[in-house]
Amino acid sequence: MVEIPAAAVELAELLAVVVGAGAASTIGVLLEQFGLSAASAGDLVLAAWAVGMGLLALYIGVVALGYEQAIPRIQRLAAGE
């Protein structure tokens, strides 16, 4: 069986977390824009749903994946651990 270096595994995990954070943040921003469009069109129920889901996606992208996952991994890699 082929042994994969630990640094390569850590970099692959970091890449997945960063891509996931970027995707979740992008979806959040798009949902927020859609919610504002729906609110200005008068569909308040759809607007409330879109804004709520947008906030959730932004939280996942920025806080859960970005701040709590990506930054500590980057700091560990920079420190050489």
C-alpha positions as a printed NumPy array, in Angstrom:
array([[  0.   ,   0.   ,   0.   ],
       [  1.225,   3.491,  -0.831],
       [  1.946,   5.794,   2.089],
       [  0.713,   9.337,   1.581],
       [  2.747,  12.001,   3.402],
       [  0.913,  13.688,   6.266],
       [  1.605,  17.129,   4.804],
       [ -0.125,  16.168,   1.541],
       [ -3.182,  14.951,   3.435],
       [ -3.256,  18.146,   5.506],
       [ -2.998,  20.303,   2.363],
       [ -5.816,  18.355,   0.677],
       [ -8.019,  18.794,   3.752],
       [ -7.191,  22.509,   3.884],
       [ -8.053,  22.905,   0.21 ],
       [-11.4  ,  21.164,   0.749],
       [-12.222,  23.396,   3.73 ],
       [-11.266,  26.581,   1.856],
       [-13.281,  25.592,  -1.226],
       [-16.247,  24.675,   0.978],
       [-16.041,  27.973,   2.845],
       [-15.904,  29.899,  -0.408],
       [-18.841,  27.987,  -1.877],
       [-20.99 ,  28.419,   1.239],
       [-20.173,  32.129,   1.412],
       [-20.992,  32.617,  -2.268],
       [-24.31 ,  30.807,  -1.877],
       [-25.05 ,  32.96 ,   1.17 ],
       [-24.419,  36.203,  -0.702],
       [-26.552,  35.046,  -3.633],
       [-29.407,  34.09 ,  -1.319],
       [-29.196,  37.474,   0.402],
       [-29.403,  39.253,  -2.957],
       [-32.352,  37.084,  -3.957],
       [-34.05 ,  37.816,  -0.635],
       [-33.681,  41.558,  -1.16 ],
       [-35.067,  41.224,  -4.684],
       [-38.013,  39.207,  -3.415],
       [-38.682,  41.766,  -0.678],
       [-38.66 ,  44.639,  -3.141],
       [-41.058,  42.672,  -5.376],
       [-43.444,  42.254,  -2.439],
       [-43.043,  38.539,  -1.72 ],
       [-42.162,  38.83 ,   1.96 ],
       [-42.447,  35.126,   2.819],
       [-39.965,  34.138,   0.122],
       [-37.754,  37.083,   1.089],
       [-37.694,  36.033,   4.746],
       [-36.809,  32.459,   3.808],
       [-34.039,  33.543,   1.419],
       [-32.549,  35.998,   3.9  ],
       [-32.638,  33.384,   6.676],
       [-30.992,  30.73 ,   4.512],
       [-28.467,  33.29 ,   3.286],
       [-27.498,  34.174,   6.846],
       [-27.135,  30.488,   7.677],
       [-24.944,  29.87 ,   4.629],
       [-22.813,  32.903,   5.442],
       [-22.386,  31.695,   9.014],
       [-21.314,  28.258,   7.802],
       [-18.909,  29.696,   5.234],
       [-17.32 ,  32.43 ,   7.306],
       [-17.444,  31.193,  10.893],
       [-17.829,  27.411,  10.905],
       [-15.503,  26.622,   8.015],
       [-13.389,  29.752,   7.661],
       [-12.708,  30.974,  11.184],
       [-12.96 ,  27.685,  13.08 ],
       [-11.468,  25.285,  10.515],
       [ -9.334,  27.004,   7.869],
       [ -7.461,  29.549,   9.989],
       [ -6.229,  27.032,  12.621],
       [ -5.123,  24.648,   9.864],
       [ -3.224,  27.428,   8.092],
       [ -1.568,  28.441,  11.38 ],
       [ -0.537,  24.825,  12.056],
       [  0.943,  24.483,   8.576],
       [  2.759,  27.815,   8.889],
       [  4.213,  26.754,  12.24 ],
       [  5.462,  23.52 ,  10.678],
       [  3.449,  21.138,  12.823]])
